[in-house]
Amino acid sequence: GNGTVIEGNFIGGSGLANRLGVSIFASGVLVGGSTLVSRNIIIGNTRFGVAMTEPASNNFVQNNYIGLDNFANPVGNGESGVSVFRSSNNTIGGLSSNVRNVISSNGQLILGGLDGSGISVLGDLVAQSPGNKIQGNYIGTDPNGTFAQPNVSHGVRIFGAINTTIGGGAAGAANLISGNTLDGVNITGAGAMTNAVRGNTIGLDITRVNDLGNNRDGVAISGVADNVVGGTAAGEGNWIAGNNQFGVQISGAGASNNTVAGNMIGFNFVGAARPQSDGVRITSSNNTVGGTTAGARNYIAGHPQFGIAVAFSSGNQILGNHIGLTNTGASLGNSNGVFIQDATNNSVGGTAAGAGNVISKNNFGVRLIIVGSPTTNNLIQGNMIGTDPTGMIAMGNGSQGVLMQGADNNTVGGTTAAARNIISGNAGPGVSLQSSSKNNIVQGNYIGTKADGLSSLQNQTGINIDSSGSTGNMIGGTATGAGNVISGNLQTGIQLSALTNNNRIEGNIVGLNANGNAPIPNSNGIVLFDRANTNTIGGSAANAGNVISGNVNSGIVL
């Protein structure tokens, strides 16, 4: 009945199973307590360790071992350790260590579509299980939080439920969700929205130093909208590292308006790489990674593939992140900082205050590529690409700052100071257009200088247009603010390789500072190689002419 206390019991056991360990339909029930003697050992039951089912509400599950015996040996329940079904406002764990549950090794008897997660919160369109809290627990580990005792499915599964809080920014709210066989946190099922995953350690041990990865993603959001991973307030960011697939994955039709903010992704507490394959992977539209405030900034570093990958989708925003740097500012590059494939109308940075990313110390900074479908109409604006956050010190990417491979009709920069990218300090070209990249616009940027535009911070080459079919691209323009400052680069300011035709270079400063009154030389200003035909340098229209001065060797070489 309501208000019952269940404490100090041994419920189930190897070979002594109940079907359900504790089954609750009432309200105000306390399973466990805050002392050692109040702890229940709930193990070996053929279905759930604890099940809360409609009309159950406002119950507490605290300080229990669910799936481990009192010696921490695995004796998992057959399905989920804790199941919440069409039940609201329950609390699993709490804000102090003496109410922590250890929920591990469950799912030992799952068959077919059954769920063997540590905790499952399930709702439907009639009863969406709102307002449940999961806080302060160890899910998928031993009681010390140092080695894996995996749940057979996910650490936490949210299916069709709303307003679930997993962790939080308050002291003691963080869960340790590591070592599980599938995802650390999995959010899916029609109507699963406004769930928040905050302040947790996902994929590391309790020290946040050692790898204890979940076998798939740290957090997976599939086909559902309006969920948050992290947050902007102190303590709300998650540490997501060491997982075997992706740190955060957002996928499936309908997965929109999800936000990933304020997290540390891909490295441990002391700044060493604990990589996933990708930091954040998005294959759904209209999601946001980061934001315009310092609290929304993600630090995404150390991944062997992509810091952030966006594919087969549109309308996603990547704002205000540090990609290739840790939260202490140390360099820890990804192979690709931002990777956009077969995707349209996405934004990397922006013109609002705080929207620009720092994308540095990766192999490639920003890479746009076509494999099947078009990669078009993406915006790259307001970023520091190859520098520190001030834009005054080189932290170059190992190859290109911005690389387009078969990508068309994209824009790098813009005509306002807020849209300007600082693309400097990179070991390869600042901007490279390759593999028949057509009709792209590169304008208003500082390429090869510091953020003040007054001294050199060299790329190897400023802009390189390379390979047959890379045509119709505009470098600069005639509108006010459209010209780039392309100066201080080790080799050429702008280089057009053979068979790159019908490109236009207008309104730029090549070899001088942003004021146009002092040299910041490139080796050569503009070089067109043999068979780079029918390109235009300058023009008769107002503001079409370039200023090409102060370079070490030639202004223009054909």
N, C-alpha and C positions, 0 to 999 in steps of 0.2 A: 504494500500500500504506500500511499504518499508519505514522504518523510522517513522512510525506512533507512537504517544504516546497515550495510553489509561489510564487515571488517574481520580481518584475521583468519580468513578461511582458506582451505585448500580445496579448489573446485576443479574437478576433473582428474587428470592424471593419466600417465601412460598405461593403456590397457584398462582404464577405469573411467572411460569417458562418459560424460553426459552428451546429449545432442547439442544443447546450448549451455554455456557455463552460467551466465546470469542473463535473464530475459526480463526487460523492464517495459511495462506499459504505463507506469505511474509517473508521478512528478515529485521532485524534491528528494529523490533517492541519492544517498551517498554510498558509492562502492569504493571502499578503502578508507583513507583518512590521511593524517599527517605524521603518524608515528610508525615506527618499525612494526610494532605489534598489530597495527591496523591494516597492514598490507595483506591483500589477497594474492594468492598464487593461483592463476587461472590458466590451466594448461590442458592440452590433449583432448579437448572437447571436439566432437566431430564436425560441428559447424562453427559458430562464433564464440569467442571468449565472453564478450559482453555485447548484448543486442538491445538497443533502445528503439522502440517501434511506436508509431502513432497509437495513442495520443500522448506518449511520453514527452515530457519537457522539463527544463530546468533541473536536470540531474547532474551529478558530479561523479567522475571516475578519476580517482587520484591515488597515487603511490602504490600502484599494483605492478606485479610482474605478469604480463599477459603473453604467453608463449614461451617463457623461460621458467624453470623451476627455481627454488630458493638457493640453489648453487649455481645459477645462471646457465644451466644446461638447456639446450633447445628441446622443448616438448610442445611444439606448436599446436595451436588449435587448427581444426581442419580447414576453415575458411578464414575470414578476416578476424583479426584480434578484437577490434571494436567495430560494430556495425551500427550506424545511425540511419534509420529509415523513416522518412516522413515525420521526423521528430525535430523539435526546435529548441534553441537556447540551452543546449547542454554544454557542459565544460568537461573536456578531457585533459587532465593535468591542471596547471595553474602557474602562478608567478613565483613560487618559491620551490627550492630544490626538494623539500620534504613532501611535496605532492606530485613529484614527477612519476609518471608511468614509464616503464620499459616495455615496449611493445615490439616484439621481435620473433622471428622464426615461425610466423603464422602462415597458413595456406597449405598445410602439409597434405591435405586430402582433396584439393580442388580438382575438378574434372570439367571438361567442356568450357562453358562460359562463366563458371563460377569465379568468385573473386577471392584471392588470398592476400589482400593488402593488410598492412598493419592497421590502418583505420580507413573505413569506408563511410562516407556521408552521401546518402542517396535520397534524391527527391524526384518528384515528377511534376507535371504541369498542374496537378491538383494540390499537392502538398509538397513544397519545395525545400523543406528542412532548413528554414532560415535561422541565422543567428547562432550557430554552433561555434564553439571556440576550441582550438587544439593548441595548447601552449605548454612549453617547458618539458616536453617528453623526449625520450630517446627512442627513435623508431628505426629499427633495422640494425641495431648495434647491441653490444653487451652492456651491462649496467655501468661500466666505467667509460663508455663511449670511445673505446680505443680499438675494437676490432668488430668485424661484421658478424651479425647474426641475422641473416637476411629474411625478410618476409618474401614469400614466393612471388607475389605480384608487386604492387607499388608500395611505397612507404605510406602515402596518404592518397586516397582516391576520392575525388569529388565528382559525383555523377548526377546531373540535373538539380543540384542544390544551389542555393543562393546565400549570399552574405555570410559565408564561412570565413572565420579568421584563423589562419594557420600561422602561429607565432604572433609577432607584434613588436612595437617599438619600446615597450616598457621593459624595465629590468626584469629578467627571469622569464620573459615570454617566449624566447627563442626555443624552437625545437632543434634537435639534432636528427636529421633525416638522411641517413647514409647507409650504404651497404646493401640496399634492396635489389631484388632480382630484376625489376623493371625500372620504372621512373621513381624518382624521389617523391614528386608530387604530380599527380595526373588529374587534369580538370577537363571534363567532357560531359556529354549528355545534354539533350535539348533543354535550354533554359538555364544552364549553369552560368550564372553571371554575378557580378559584384562580389566575387570571392577575392580575398587578399592573402598573399603569401609574403610575410614580412619578418625580417630580422633573424631568419633561420640560418643554420649551417647545413648545407646540402652537398654532400659528396666528400667532405673532409671529416677527420675525427674531432673530438671535442676540443682539442687544442687549436684547431684550425690550421694545423701544420701538416699533418700526414694525410695522404690520399686514402679515402675510404669510400670510393665512388659507388653511386648507384649504377647498375649495369646498362641502363639506357640514359634517358635525359635527367637532368636535375629537376627541371619543371617542364611539363608538357601541357600545352593548352590546345585542344583539338575541337574545332567546329563551334566554339562558343565565344561570346563577346563580353566586353566590359569587366574584365578581371585585371588585377594588379599584382605584379611581381616586384616587391620592394616598396618604395615610397619616398617621400621628400623630407620627412621629419627625422630627427636623430634616432638612430637605432633601427629604422625600418628597412634598411638595405640588407639583403641576404648575401652571405658568402656562398657562391655556387662554383665549385671547382672539383676537378678530379673525376667527374662522371664519364662514363665510357662512350657516350654518344654526344649529345649537345648539352650545353649549359641550360639554355632556355629554348624551347621550340614552340612556335605558334603556327598551326597548320589547319587546313580543312576549310571548306566553305562555311561562311558564317563566323569565322574567328576574326572579329573586327573590334576596334576600339579597346584593345587590350594594351596595357602599359607596362613596360619594363623600366624601372627607374631606381636609381640610388644603390645599385648592387656592385659588388666586387666579383668579377667573373673570370676564372681561369688561373688564379694564383692564390697562394696561401697567406697566412697572417704575417709572415716575414718576407713576403714579396717574391717567393720562388714559384716557378711555373708548376701548376697542377692542372694541366690542360684537359679540356674536352676536345672532341674533333672540331666543333665550332663553338664560339661563345654564345651567340644568339642566332638562331635560324628562323626565318619567316617565309612562309609560302602562302600567306593569306594577306588580305588587303586591309589598309586603313588602321594600322597599329602604330604605336609610338615607342621608340627606344630612347630613353632619356627625357629631356625637357629643357626649359630655359632657365631654371634656377640651379644653384650649386648643389642643392640637396637632391635634385633629380638626376644628377650626373652618374652614369655607370662608368666603371673602370674595367675595361675588357682587354685582357692581355694574355700572351703566352700560348695561343692556340696554333696547332700545326696546319690548319686549313684557313678558316675565316674567323676574324673577330666578330663581324656581323655579316650574315649572308641573307640577301633578299632575292627571291626567285618566284617567277610565275605569278606575280601579284602587282598591285598598284596602290598608290596613296599612302604608303608607309612613310613615317618621318623618323629620321635619325638625328637627334638634337642634343647638343651640349655634352657629349661623351668624351672621355679620354680613351683612345683606342690605340693600344701599344704601350701604354704607360700604366703603372700601378697607382694605388691611392696615395703613395708617398712621392709620386713624380718620377720614380725610377723607370728606366726603359725595360720593357719586356714584350718584344714585338710578336704580333701574329704573322702568319705567312701572308695573308691578305687582311688589311685593316677592315675595309668595307668592300663587299663583293655583291654586285647586282647582275643577275642573269635573267634574260627573257622576261623582263619586268619593265613597267612603264609608270611614269608620273610619281616616282618616289623622290623624296627630298633628303639630301645629306647636308645638314646644316640649314641655314635660313637667314633671313634679314632681321629678325627680332633680336633684341638684346639677349645674349646668352645662348642663342640657338646654334652657334658654330661649334663644331667638334675640333678636338686636337687629335690628328691622325698621324702618328709618328712612330718611328722605329720598327715599323713592319717591313716585310719584304716589298709588297706593293701597298701603296696608300689606299687609293680608291680605284676599284677595277670594275668596269662595265663591259659585259661580254654577251654576245648572242650565240646561242647554241641551236635553238630551234625557233622560238618566237622572237619578235622584235624587242630590243632594249632601247626604248625611246622616251623622250620628254622627261627625263630625270633631271633634277636640279642639284648642283653642288655649289653651295654658297656659304660664305662667311666663315670658312674653316681655316685652321692652321694645319698645313699638310707638309710635314717634314721639319717642324720647329717645336720648340717648347711652347707652353701656353701663352707666353708673352709675344711670341713671334720674333724674338730677338736673338735666340740661341738655336743653333742647328741641332736637331734630333732627327736626322734624315731617315726616310725610308730607304731600304737597300736597293731598290730599283726605281720604278717610276712613282712619282707622286700621284698622278692621275693617269690611268691607262684605259683606253677604249679599244675594244677588239670587235669590230663589226657593229658597233653601236651607233645609232643615227639620231639626229635631232635632239641631242642633249645639250644642256647649258652648264658651263663652268664659269661661275661669277655672275656679273650683272653690271648695271650702269650706276649703282649707288655704292657709297663706301661700305654700307652694311653688307652688301652682296659680295664684296671683294674677298677672295681667298688669298692667303699668303702661302705660296707653293714654293718652298725654298729648302735648301739643305739636303736635297735628295741625291742619292748616288747615281741615279739615272736621270732621264729627262723629267722636268717638272710635269709636263703634260705630253702624253704620247697618244696619237691617233693612228691606229693600225687596222689591218685586216678589213679594208673597205669600210671604214667608219666615215659616214657621210653627213653633211649638213649640220654639224655640231657648231656651237658658238662658244668661244673662249674669250671673255671680255671682262675688263675692269679689275684684273688680278695683278698682284705683285708676284713676279716669277723670277726668283734669283736674288731678291733683296730681303732685308729685314722688314718688319711690319711698318716701320716709319718711312720706308721707301728711300732711305738716304745712304745706305751702305750695303755691301754685298753679303749674301748668305747663299752661296752658289749651289745650283744644281749642276749636273754634268752638262746638260743642254736645257735651254728654256722650254721650247716647244718643238716636238718632232712629229711631223706628219709623214707616215711611212706606209708603203705598200700600195700596189695597184688598186684602184677603186676607192681610195680615200679622197673623196672629192666633195666640193661644195661646202667646205668648212669655212667659217669666218673667225679670224683672229683679230679681235678688236671690233671696230665699227665706227660709224660717223656720229652716232648719238653722243651727247654729253656724258662723260664718264665711261664710255665703252672701251676706250683704249687701255691696253695692258701696259704695265711697266715691266719690260723683259730685259733685265740687266744683271751684270755680275756673275753670269754663268761661266763655267770653266771652258766650255767649248763654244758652241754657237747659240745665239739668242733664239732664232727660229730656223729650223731646218726642214726642207721638203725633199724627200727622197724620190728616186726615179718613179715615174708613172703616177705621181700624185698630181692630179690635174684639177683646174677650175676652183682652186681655193683662193680666198681673198685675205689680204693682210692690210688692215686699215687703222689709222688713228693711234698707233702704238708709239711708245717711247722705247727705243732699243739701244741701250748702252749708256743712258744717263739716269740720274736719279729722278724721283717722282716729280720734282720741281722743274726738271729739264735744264738745270743750270750747273751741273757738275757730273763728271764721268763716273760711271760704275761699269767698267768695260766687260763685255763678252769678248771671247777670242775673235769671232766674227759676228757681225750683226745678223744678217740673213743669208742663208746658203741654199741655193736650188741646185740639186744634182742633175746630171744628164737625164733627159727625158721627163723631167718635171715640167710639163708644158701647160700653157694657157692659164697660168696662175696670175694673180694681180697683186702687185705691191703698191699700195696707195691708190690714187684715183683723182679724178677731176671734181668730184663732189666736195662740198664743204666738209672740212674735218677728216677727209679720207686720207690725207697724207700722213705718213709716219715721220717721226724724228729719229734718225738712225745716225748716231754720233757717239764718239768717245770710245769706240771699240778698238781692241789692240791691233787687229789686222785690217780687214776690209769691212766696209759697211754692208755691201751686197756682193755676193759671189754667185755667178751662174756658170 
